Amino acid sequence: MMILAVAVGVAITLLTGLVENTPNMLVGAVHYGYPLAWLVRMIVAPEYNPWVVRPMGLVIDLVVWSTVIFVILYAATLSRKKAQ
């Protein structure tokens, strides 16, 4: 169950890399990822390094989504056992 939760958590985290999450009033970069922005696309000076991955935000998102999926799977397992 834990491996499935981590695998789905990784998939959801990577899919949230498609969701724009730019803070208000921020100019010069577009942020992606949810709940924390872990992927940044620079608009102002893209010739230097247009895409930046923030490792800490990525790890936190992985932990958050894996935990959410684990809780859902655990609750589903408990409800299935009570139904029997």
VOGU-3710 file (C-alpha; in Angstrom, 3 decimals, decimal comma):
1> mmilavavgv> 0,000/0,000/0,000  2,891/2,366/0,770  4,537/1,769/-2,614  1,263/2,509/-4,392  0,824/5,699/-2,361  4,330/6,892/-3,254  3,888/6,006/-6,942  0,587/7,881/-7,181  2,074/10,748/-5,148  4,923/11,054/-7,651
11> aitlltglve> 2,465/11,021/-10,558  0,281/13,720/-8,995  3,315/15,854/-8,146  4,570/15,679/-11,717  1,102/16,496/-13,042  0,919/19,560/-10,801  4,007/20,759/-12,657  1,505/21,679/-15,378  -0,552/23,869/-13,016  0,460/27,516/-12,874
21> ntpnmlvgav> 0,893/28,728/-9,300  2,461/32,163/-9,694  2,146/34,456/-6,638  0,249/37,703/-7,160  2,250/40,723/-8,213  5,261/38,659/-9,279  6,747/39,712/-12,594  9,513/37,958/-14,483  8,808/34,311/-13,754  5,994/31,788/-13,996
31> hygyplawlv> 5,745/29,245/-11,185  4,331/25,734/-11,535  3,404/23,084/-8,962  0,849/22,743/-6,196  0,702/23,227/-3,188  4,269/24,586/-3,433  5,726/25,950/-6,631  8,665/23,696/-7,469  9,181/24,553/-11,149  9,976/28,106/-12,273
41> rmivapeynp> 10,169/29,405/-15,824  12,112/32,651/-16,080  10,581/35,221/-18,414  12,914/38,201/-17,944  16,285/36,551/-18,675  15,512/33,166/-20,271  18,867/32,936/-22,046  20,690/32,040/-18,823  18,539/29,255/-17,379  14,865/29,424/-18,382
51> wvvrpmglvi> 13,678/26,461/-16,254  14,622/26,119/-12,590  13,587/23,195/-10,379  13,362/23,954/-6,671  14,312/20,626/-5,034  12,896/21,434/-1,592  9,494/22,360/-3,004  9,517/19,203/-5,122  10,316/16,977/-2,126  7,657/18,647/0,031
61> dlvvwstvif> 5,056/18,217/-2,712  6,016/14,543/-3,052  5,566/14,034/0,688  2,256/15,930/0,768  0,679/14,055/-2,140  2,000/10,662/-1,038  0,566/11,259/2,440  -2,808/12,289/1,037  -2,984/9,171/-1,127  -1,852/6,943/1,748
71> vilyaatlsr> -4,613/8,311/4,004  -7,199/7,750/1,262  -6,010/4,171/0,668  -5,924/3,449/4,399  -9,456/4,791/4,892  -10,694/2,741/1,940  -9,074/-0,395/3,373  -10,638/0,196/6,794  -14,098/0,795/5,339  -13,807/-2,341/3,211
81> kkaq> -12,878/-4,408/6,290  -15,815/-2,976/8,285  -18,211/-3,795/5,458  -17,264/-7,479/5,557
//
